[in-house]
C-alpha cells in the first residue's frame, strides 16, 4: 500500500495519483482532528526545501492532485522568515494557479509586522498567528488581520497540570472565539494532552506522529481520535 493511502483515500484519489505524490519532494502531512466531519484540514511541512521556494514547491506538489485539493477545507504552512511583499504576491499567484488560494493558511509570528499581515489579507491568504501563549499580548491577537491562532506547545503541555496555565489557555481560547477566529494546537504528544486540548475548546488539533513520516517508505495512519470540542469548526 502506498504511504499516502491512509490520508488520501479519504479524498478518493487513485493509486497512481498517490504514487506520483509520494515519489517527489519530501513532505510531512498532518491531518487536523475536528468535530465536524465535513472539515478536512492538513498541515504541510517540507523536510528539505525551506523558505519561500519551499512554500512554492509544496503548493505545486499539492496541486498534482485536484481531487485531493477539492476535498480540502484548508491547508496550513509556515510563512517563510523575513518574507517580502513580492514573495507573498508570488505565493498567492501560485496558490491561485493550483486551486488553493481560498484554502491556504500561512502561520506567521507577531514579529512579522502589521504590513505583512495586511498584505496576506489583501492577497486572499488566511493567516494564523503562531506562538500564542503565556507571554503573548492580547493586542497581538486583537490588532492583527488574522484568521486563527496557533497555541504555543509549552502552554498546552503545562495547562494539563497547572491551574494557572489552564486559566491562561481558557482566556486565549475564549478571546479567539469572541473575535470569531479559530484556534489550533499542533503535535499533541499523548492521548491525555489531546483530550485536554479538545475539552478546552481548541478548534483544530493534530495528534501524535504525522500521517506521512518518510516520503519513500510505507507507513500506517494512527487511528482517528474523537474530537469533542464544541462550536463551529469551519474556517470562515
ABEGO torsion letter per residue (X at the ends): XBAAAAAAAAAGBBAAAAAAAAABBBBBBBBBBBABAABBBBBBBBAABBEAAAAAAAAAAAAABAAAAAABABBBBBBBBGBBAAAAAAAAAAAAAAGAAAABBBBBBAAAEAAAAAAAAAAGBBBBBBGBBAABBAAAAAABBBABBBBBAAAAAAAAABAAAAAAAAAAAAAAAAAGBBBBBBGBABAAAAAAAAAAGBABBBBEBBABABAABBBBBBBBBBBABBEBABBX
